[in-house]
C-alpha cells in the first residue's frame, strides 16, 4: 500500500476526506504548484512541503511566502516525498522524470499539471521506466495570466475541472488517491484518455492562446502600434488577456501538442476563408447568420461552476 493510503485513517481529524500526505513535493513552485500546495495545506491534508526547481530565487521566495517548508533537489524529493506534483514547463518533463525515476521511493506517487498529456506520458515512460505505474497524469483547468510563487492561491482549484488521464499501469487505489488529492483542493475531477485530452485542449485552450498572441503581434507590427494600444478598450483587454501568459510554458505546449494544433488551425483557416469571402462579396446574410449563431452559442455556454 502506498504512503498515501497507509496514513488515511489517521488523517480523519485533519480533513473530511481522510487524506493525509506526510510529505508533499512540488517541482516548479509557481501558480499551479504553489496553489496545489497551498490548497492541501489549507485543508489540513499535508504535513511538510518540499519545493524543487531550477531557480534558487523562486524557491527562496516560495519559502518566504510559506508555500514550501524546504527547498530540495529532485533526488531528495524523489526519496522523501509521498506525493510529488510536477508543475514545470512541459519541455522540462523528460529531464525531471529521469532524475525522479533514478531515486523514486517505492511508495511515492507522482501527478502533474502539464497542459498536454501524450508527450508527458511518453517522457514518463522513458524517465520512470518500471516505475511508470506510480505516475497518474493530470491537467488542472485553472490558471491566470500571473505567474510565480506570489501568484499561488489556495482557492485556485475550487470548482475547477481537473482532467485525470490514468494509465493502464496505475493501480486503481493509486488513481483514487491522486484524484482525492485534487478533490481536496476543491477541484471537480474528470477522467479521459491522453489522446482525447490533447485533442480537446488544442481546440478550447491552446488555440485561443495562439490567436491572442498572434493578434498582439499583428498590433505590434502595424504602422502605429502605440496609437492603437492607447485607444484600446475593454474588448481589447478581454480578448488579449491570455496573451500575457508565460512565453516558455506556451511555447512548450504548442510544440508538444503540435499535431492537434495543426489540425485545429486547418479547420480554423477554413472558417476564416469563408468569412473573408463573405466580406469580399458583401454577403450580409451569411455574416449575420454566422454572428447570430456564434452569439447564441456563447450566451448559452455557462462555463465551469465556480
Secondary structure, 3 states (H helix, E strand, C coil): CCHHHHCCHHHCCCCCCCCCEEEEEEECCCHHHHHHHHHHHHCCCEEEEEEECCCHHHHHHHHHCCCCCEECCHHHHHHHCCEEEECCCHHHHHHHHHHHHHHCCCCCEEEECCCCCHHHHHHHHHHHHHHHHHECEEEECCCCCCCCHHHCCCCCCCCCEEEEECCCCCCHHHHHHHHHHHHHCCCEEEECCHHHHHHHHHHHHHHHHHHHHHHHHHHHCCCCHHHHHHHCCHHHHHHHHHHHCCHHHHHHHHHHCHHHHHHHHHHHHHHHHHHHHHHHHCCHHHHHHHHHHHHHHHHHCCCCCC
